[in-house]
Amino acid sequence: MKIRERRDKIREMSPDELRGKERELQEQLFRLRFQKSIGQLDDGGKIRDTRRDIARVKTIIRQHDIERARTQGAEAKR
C-alpha cells in the first residue's frame, strides 16, 4: 500500500478508531523488535514503516484534538 493511500485511510478514521490503530501499531512494533532481537526479522524496513505509521496516527489524533478545542473555544465565546 502506498503512503498516500495509508495516509488517506488513516485520515478517514474516527478518533476512537485512531487510538485503537495506535495501540495495534505499538503492539506490531513490539513484535517486530522482538523478531529482530532473535534474528527472525528479514526486512528491517518494516520497523521504520511501522514507526512512521505510528507518527502519522499520532499527528492526526493531535490535529483532531486541536480542531475540537478550537470549536469548543468558539462555542464558549458565543
N, C-alpha and C positions, 0 to 999 in steps of 0.2 A: 504494500500500500504506500502510495506516495505521501510525502509530508503534507502537501496541501489537502489531500483527502482526509488524512488523520486530523489535521487542524480543524477543518470544516465539520467533521464528525463530532469532535470534542466540543466545538462552539454550540452545537445544537442541543447538547445535554443540559438538563436542569441542574441546579446547584447540588441537590442530593445525589444525583447520578454522578456528578463530577467528584464528589467526596468518595463515593464508592469506587470509582475508577482510580482515584489516587491511592486508596488502600490496596486495590488489586495490583497496581503497578509497583507499589512498595514491596509487596509480597513477591512479585515476579523478580524484582531486583535482588531481593534477598536470596532467592533460589539460584539466580544466575551467578551471584558472587560465591555462593556455596559450591556450585558446579565448577567454577573457575579454580577455587582453592583445592579441590580434589582432582583437578586435571581433566574433567569431563567436558568442559566448555571448549568447543572448536572455534566459534566465532565470537571474539571479544567485542565486536561492534554491537552486539545485542545489548550489552551493558550500557554503552554510550547512548544507544537509541532509547532504551528504557528510561535512563536518567533525563534525557531531553523530553520524552513524553510526560514525565512527572513534572518537569518545569513548565511545560505547556499547560497542563491541567491546573497547576497552582496559579499560573498567571491569569487564566480565565476565571478561576474562583475569585481571585483578588479583584478582577475587573467587575465581576458581578457584585461583590461586596461594596465597592466604591460607588457603583451605579445605584445600588439600593440605598446607601447612605445619602447620596445626593437627592434622590426622590423623597426620602423621609425628611430631609432638611428643608426641601422646598415646600412640602406639605405643612411642616411646622411653622413656616413663616407666614402662611396664609391666615 
